[in-house]
Amino acid sequence: MTGYGHAKFENDQMSIDVEIKSLNSKFLDISTKLPKEVAAFENEIKKILTDKIIRGKVNFNIDIALKNGIGSAGILNQSLFEHYKKQLRSVVPATELSEKDLIKEVLRQPDIFEYSDTSNDLVDKDQLFTLIHQALVECEKFRLQEGQAAEAALGTFAKKIDEKLTLIKAKDPERITAIKDRINESLSELAASDKSDPNRFEQELIYYIEKLDIAEEIIRLQNHISYFHETLAVKESQGKKLGFISQEMGREINTIGSKANNSDIQKLVVDMKDELEKIKEQVLNVV
């Protein structure tokens, strides 16, 4: 389930932004982006996220901005400066690189400035973890809203399947009557034929009737739809179970379509399949 949570703290020295984004995924995949000031807390932060979020692709980000130049002023490392300067001058003569340009080049070298850990001392762990929990609460609210929308959509899709099934039940007597008429015509033709085999005809007639009977499939599909609604109403997340029930619904719908031998009913079956595909797609977003 998608989710988003954000929390912010600010004073006259710094501001801290905590952001959580989650996308649907079968498994829990947490990606963190932390500044060096809080890198030491990474394992604790991941444990909190793992305990609170069951699954999903989660992007967690903390941004710390210091104010008024706090922690930004670096101290020149004199010995490293002289070392870089000597090394560069040994390979580049003064005729090719002036003293001014040489100094500029040295100042670009890594670790030439040393920074204090003032910013680390400014970050209060309790305050930071309070922000993390606040962002998680906001993310959970977002996911809850998404879940309620998904629940409503799933209920609507299942209801539409039930409505199509009701229409199929209403049309089934007409279908049976049409089948009986065709059978009676065949019986009349058979009675007029001298080459008929009554026993063989009776066997094939029974097979034909059983093959086209959809009463059991209708009952099973009704039961699956009822069970789907019951499972959907359970407070605990039932994503996998809803997926299994939708598979069973699909089997009955397909069987009805293959047995119907009636264009009107087959059109309704196509409509039910369309609603079932919507259910399957939505169920993927449910834990």
Disulfide bonds with the S-S distance in Angstrom:
none
